[in-house]
Amino acid sequence: MKVVAIINLLIVTLIWGLTFPIQKMILPNISPFAYNAIRFWIATLLSYFIFGRGNKYGIILGVVLGISYATQTWGLSITTSSKSGFITAFYIMLIPVFSYYIEKKKPSKIQVFSFLIAIVGEYLLSGGINSINIGDILTFFCAIFYALHVVLVTHYSKKSNEKDLLTSQFFMVALLNTLFGIKGTWNFSLNVLSVALFTAVFATIYALIAQAKYQKIVGSNTAALIFVGEPIFTTLFSILLLSERLSLMQVFGMILTLLALILAIIPKKFLGFLREM
């Protein structure tokens, strides 16, 4: 069962990685808030007809996730994408803090080591940061709320059926992004709707079901380390779809990030065998 959980969370990570380059293709034609709103309204409608209206835990998750999306989008409009990516990645380090206070789960020594490797890898992969502005501070709030969301998904999925966490959660994210983007550029072209539909079905509905179903099996800390693979997949898909290129430092950062991911999914028995060698 744990292997199935890891595979599904890796698939989620891969899908999230794919969303960055395909969204980048259409975002020049629509404001980020408007795009998020369209994506989550589609997810809300599909989820409602398939799974029902959801519950109070979904509303709480939706507020937290909505604030995370809003602060990231707002921050990205002020700071650079590389800085945004690195600062957002701080959620990896914050998840063990929330996990400890909410779930009373302490990270293992290998997880702490993996978190440190991951954040160094993310720093190199993003190209580093030079100065701090208000956009960076907003993005850091995104990292805080996203880390809280990951832990709360694990926490609430133990109290509720994972499908009951969906519709009300998507509704709150859609509502918040609509309010923030009401004066932005709205575009309902075929390209925008196609990308919004893909991300609504796979990067939103499937991803949240998988998170709620499988994070409680592997735990929030292991899930966080699996999610460090997102920028790796983003980079690979960006190379394939957008013809982007990496520096030697970024390649080294990707290798470190991949190492952290591998350490997260290696069975404990194997790690114990290595320590005995």
C-alpha positions, -999 to 999 in steps of 0.1 A, spaced: 0 0 0 29 24 8 44 18 -27 10 26 -43 9 58 -22 44 69 -32 37 62 -69 5 82 -68 22 112 -50 50 110 -76 24 112 -104 9 142 -87 43 158 -85 49 151 -122 16 167 -132 23 197 -110 56 201 -128 39 199 -162 14 227 -153 41 254 -150 53 254 -187 18 249 -201 4 277 -180 33 299 -189 22 295 -225 -13 311 -219 -7 334 -189 4 364 -211 -32 365 -223 -50 364 -190 -43 376 -154 -30 349 -130 -59 355 -106 -85 352 -134 -68 320 -147 -68 305 -112 -105 314 -108 -115 297 -141 -94 266 -132 -110 262 -98 -146 271 -109 -143 242 -134 -129 220 -106 -158 231 -83 -185 223 -109 -170 189 -118 -164 179 -82 -199 190 -72 -216 168 -98 -194 138 -91 -187 140 -54 -213 163 -38 -209 196 -20 -181 188 5 -178 196 42 -165 222 67 -130 207 65 -129 214 28 -138 250 35 -109 254 59 -85 238 34 -99 261 6 -93 293 26 -57 282 34 -50 271 -2 -67 302 -16 -45 325 4 -15 305 -7 -24 309 -44 -32 346 -39 0 355 -22 21 335 -46 4 352 -76 6 386 -61 43 381 -51 52 368 -86 39 400 -101 65 419 -81 95 395 -78 112 372 -104 101 337 -112 133 321 -100 131 339 -66 94 330 -64 102 293 -70 130 292 -44 111 310 -17 79 289 -23 101 258 -19 106 269 18 73 251 24 94 219 24 112 231 55 80 244 72 60 212 68 79 194 97 71 224 119 34 223 113 34 185 113 50 185 148 24 209 163 -7 196 145 1 159 141 28 155 168 50 139 142 88 145 145 109 141 114 135 114 114 172 121 111 172 110 75 142 133 68 160 163 84 191 155 63 169 153 32 151 186 39 185 203 41 197 188 9 164 197 -8 166 234 1 202 237 -11 192 220 -43 162 243 -47 184 273 -42 209 262 -69 181 252 -93 164 285 -89 196 304 -96 197 319 -61 185 353 -48 202 386 -45 179 411 -27 146 410 -9 114 430 -19 78 430 -9 71 403 -36 95 380 -18 78 386 15 44 378 0 58 346 -16 71 336 18 36 338 32 26 316 3 51 290 15 37 292 51 1 287 40 10 259 15 30 240 42 0 244 65 -23 231 37 -2 200 31 -3 191 68 -40 199 72 -48 176 42 -31 148 60 -49 157 93 -84 162 80 -82 132 56 -80 110 88 -113 125 100 -132 126 67 -136 108 34 -111 124 10 -138 131 -16 -157 152 9 -128 176 11 -129 186 -25 -159 207 -37 -161 231 -8 -123 235 -9 -123 243 -47 -152 267 -42 -133 288 -16 -101 289 -38 -123 299 -69 -141 326 -49 -110 341 -34 -92 343 -68 -123 357 -84 -124 385 -58 -87 392 -62 -88 391 -100 -121 409 -106 -104 439 -122 -78 418 -141 -78 405 -177 -103 377 -183 -99 355 -214 -121 325 -223 -103 315 -254 -100 278 -264 -63 276 -253 -70 291 -219 -101 269 -213 -81 238 -225 -53 244 -201 -77 253 -173 -97 221 -179 -65 199 -179 -52 215 -146 -87 214 -130 -91 176 -137 -55 164 -132 -36 190 -112 -65 198 -89 -92 171 -85 -70 141 -90 -41 157 -71 -62 166 -41 -78 131 -40 -44 115 -41 -31 139 -14 -60 132 9 -59 94 3 -22 88 4 -5 115 25 -20 99 56 -2 66 46 33 81 41 30 111 64 33 148 58 71 148 61 76 121 35 50 137 12 69 170 14 101 153 3 83 136 -26 70 170 -36 105 184 -40 104 166 -73 80 192 -87 108 217 -98 127 188 -113 97 179 -135 90 216 -142 126 220 -154 125 189 -176 91 198 -192 103 235 -196 133 221 -216 111 200 -237 82 224 -243 98 259 -239 134 251 -250 148 264 -218 185 257 -209 202 251 -176 235 263 -162 260 238 -146 250 251 -112 213 245 -119 221 209 -130 240 203 -97 209 217 -79 187 193 -97 209 164 -88 208 174 -51 170 178 -52 167 144 -68 189 129 -41 165 143 -14 136 128 -33 153 94 -35 161 94 2 124 101 9 111 70 -9 139 45 -2 126 19 22 138 22 58 151 -14 58 174 -5 30 187 26 48 193 5 79 213 -20 57 234 9 44 242 21 79 253 -14 89 278 -16 60 
